[in-house]
Amino acid sequence: MTNPDEFTPEQIEAGRLLFARPAVFMLGVAKLDGLPDEGPPEVAFAGRSNVGKSSLLNALVNQNGLARASNTPGRTRELNYFDLEGQLRLVDLPGYGYARASRKESEQWIALTKAFMQGRSVLRRVFVLVDSRHGLKDSDIEIMDLLDEAAVIYQVVLTKTDKIKPTALEHLMRTTSEKISRRPAAHPIIRATSSEKGDGIDLLRADIHALISS
């Protein structure tokens, strides 16, 4: 469960300073051979189409236009790389679970994402975004199965928590924690965030700073 006291003010500030660096779009990768050479630590963000991934990335870096939300959910089928002055790279994975995606598109997404996760030594963690209004869906479970199989540590981040009541959020946190408790690659701490209100963004920044400074 989220504990707001697990980071010191200094650690929160270190996370803020990390993400105060200018973030720039590097490149979009459609095939594995297009990946950039390994360099700074990387963290990746996965989630269903329309989960609010672009909004979360923009909130993290405090830049409204860095990651652009598509008007057509599921349209972006590339791994999008963003660089923070050579200190950190953010990888925006293509949204999954879009109903109109063909089987071929889904298979291509899975193949590219799986190969990326298994072969990237600088990848520190994958953040699996879950819409707090809907909770874990079958497609979220599928990506967690993939991550467990690849032995890549992942952490659940609940999005749009300003859209539900505090009691509903507390229940969701508890039930989600129970569902991931026996998963081998799941990080036990769940982050509750609102890109619109800024809730939980400072803790997520501190999480990422801790990952790359350990």
C-alpha positions in Angstrom: 0.0 0.0 0.0 1.1 3.6 -0.5 2.8 5.1 2.5 3.3 8.8 2.2 6.0 8.8 4.9 8.3 6.3 3.1 10.4 9.0 1.5 12.1 11.8 3.3 11.6 15.5 2.1 15.2 15.3 0.7 14.3 12.2 -1.4 11.1 13.9 -2.6 13.1 16.9 -3.6 15.7 14.8 -5.4 12.9 13.3 -7.5 11.6 16.7 -8.3 15.0 17.9 -9.4 15.5 14.9 -11.6 12.3 15.6 -13.4 13.0 19.4 -13.5 15.5 18.6 -16.2 14.3 19.4 -19.8 12.7 16.3 -21.3 12.9 15.8 -25.1 11.5 13.3 -27.5 14.3 11.1 -28.8 12.7 8.7 -31.3 9.9 6.2 -32.0 10.8 2.6 -32.4 8.7 0.3 -34.5 11.1 -2.6 -34.7 13.6 -4.0 -32.2 16.6 -3.2 -34.4 15.6 0.5 -34.1 16.3 0.7 -30.4 18.9 3.2 -29.3 22.2 2.0 -27.9 22.0 1.3 -24.2 23.1 4.2 -22.1 21.3 5.9 -19.2 18.8 3.9 -17.0 15.4 3.4 -18.5 11.9 3.1 -17.0 9.0 2.1 -19.2 5.2 2.9 -18.9 2.6 0.4 -20.1 -1.2 0.6 -19.9 -4.4 0.1 -21.7 -5.4 2.6 -24.4 -7.0 5.7 -22.8 -5.5 4.9 -19.3 -4.0 8.4 -19.2 -0.4 7.4 -19.9 0.4 10.6 -21.9 -1.1 12.8 -19.2 1.0 11.0 -16.5 4.2 11.4 -18.5 3.5 15.1 -19.0 2.7 15.5 -15.3 6.0 13.8 -14.3 8.1 16.1 -16.5 5.8 19.1 -16.0 5.6 19.7 -19.7 2.1 19.7 -21.2 3.1 18.8 -24.7 5.9 16.2 -24.3 3.7 13.1 -24.7 0.8 13.6 -27.0 -2.4 11.7 -26.5 -3.8 10.3 -29.7 -7.3 11.2 -30.7 -7.7 7.6 -31.8 -6.9 5.2 -28.9 -4.5 2.4 -29.8 -3.2 4.3 -32.9 0.4 4.6 -31.7 2.2 1.3 -32.2 5.7 2.4 -31.4 8.0 2.5 -28.3 8.5 6.3 -27.8 11.7 7.4 -26.1 12.1 10.6 -24.1 15.5 11.7 -22.7 16.2 13.8 -19.5 19.6 15.3 -20.2 21.3 11.9 -20.4 20.3 11.0 -16.8 17.2 9.0 -17.5 15.2 7.7 -20.4 11.4 7.3 -20.3 9.9 4.7 -22.6 6.2 5.1 -23.5 5.0 1.6 -24.6 2.1 1.4 -27.1 -1.3 1.2 -25.5 -2.8 -2.2 -25.3 -6.4 -3.6 -25.0 -7.9 -1.4 -27.7 -11.0 -3.2 -29.0 -10.5 -2.3 -32.6 -6.9 -3.5 -32.8 -6.6 -6.5 -35.1 -5.1 -9.8 -33.9 -2.1 -9.1 -36.1 -1.6 -5.7 -34.5 -1.9 -7.2 -31.0 0.6 -10.0 -31.8 3.1 -7.5 -33.2 2.7 -5.3 -30.1 3.3 -8.3 -27.8 6.3 -9.5 -29.8 7.9 -6.1 -29.8 7.2 -5.4 -26.2 8.3 -8.8 -25.0 11.6 -8.6 -26.9 12.2 -5.1 -25.5 11.6 -6.2 -21.9 13.7 -9.3 -22.1 16.7 -7.8 -23.9 17.1 -4.4 -22.3 19.7 -4.5 -19.5 19.3 -0.8 -18.6 15.6 -1.2 -18.0 15.0 -0.6 -14.3 11.3 -1.0 -14.0 8.0 -1.1 -15.9 5.1 0.9 -14.5 1.8 -0.7 -15.3 -0.9 2.0 -15.4 -4.4 1.0 -14.4 -7.5 3.2 -14.6 -8.8 3.6 -11.1 -12.3 3.8 -12.4 -12.1 0.3 -13.8 -9.4 -1.6 -11.9 -7.5 -4.5 -13.3 -8.7 -5.8 -16.6 -7.9 -9.1 -18.4 -5.4 -7.2 -20.7 -3.6 -5.8 -17.6 -3.3 -9.4 -16.2 -1.9 -10.5 -19.6 0.8 -7.8 -19.5 1.7 -8.8 -15.9 1.9 -12.4 -17.0 4.3 -11.3 -19.7 6.4 -9.3 -17.2 6.5 -12.2 -14.7 7.7 -14.5 -17.5 10.4 -12.0 -18.6 11.4 -11.5 -14.9 11.1 -7.7 -15.3 10.1 -5.9 -12.1 6.9 -3.9 -12.5 4.9 -1.5 -10.3 1.2 -0.8 -10.6 0.2 2.9 -10.9 -3.4 3.8 -10.5 -4.5 6.7 -12.7 -7.4 9.2 -12.6 -7.9 8.8 -8.9 -9.6 12.2 -8.7 -12.5 10.5 -10.6 -13.4 8.2 -7.7 -14.3 8.6 -4.1 -11.7 8.1 -1.4 -13.5 5.0 0.0 -13.6 3.5 -3.5 -9.9 4.2 -3.9 -9.0 2.6 -0.6 -11.0 -0.5 -1.5 -9.3 -0.6 -5.0 -5.8 -0.3 -3.4 -6.6 -3.2 -1.1 -8.0 -5.5 -3.7 -5.3 -4.7 -6.2 -2.6 -5.4 -3.6 -4.2 -8.8 -2.9 -4.3 -9.6 -6.6 -0.6 -8.9 -7.2 0.8 -10.2 -3.9 1.9 -13.6 -5.2 3.1 -12.4 -8.5 6.9 -13.0 -8.7 7.9 -9.7 -10.5 5.3 -7.4 -9.0 6.5 -4.6 -6.7 4.4 -4.5 -3.6 3.9 -0.7 -3.4 1.0 0.6 -5.5 1.0 4.3 -6.4 -2.3 6.3 -6.6 -2.0 9.2 -9.0 -4.0 12.0 -10.6 -2.3 13.8 -13.4 -5.0 16.5 -13.3 -4.6 17.2 -9.5 -1.0 16.3 -9.2 -1.7 13.6 -6.5 1.1 11.0 -6.1 3.3 12.5 -8.8 6.0 13.5 -6.3 6.1 9.9 -4.9 6.4 8.4 -8.4 9.3 10.8 -9.2 10.9 9.8 -5.9 10.4 6.1 -6.8 12.2 6.6 -10.1 15.0 8.6 -8.6 15.6 5.9 -6.1 15.8 3.3 -8.9 18.5 5.1 -10.8 20.5 6.2 -7.8 20.8 2.8 -6.1 
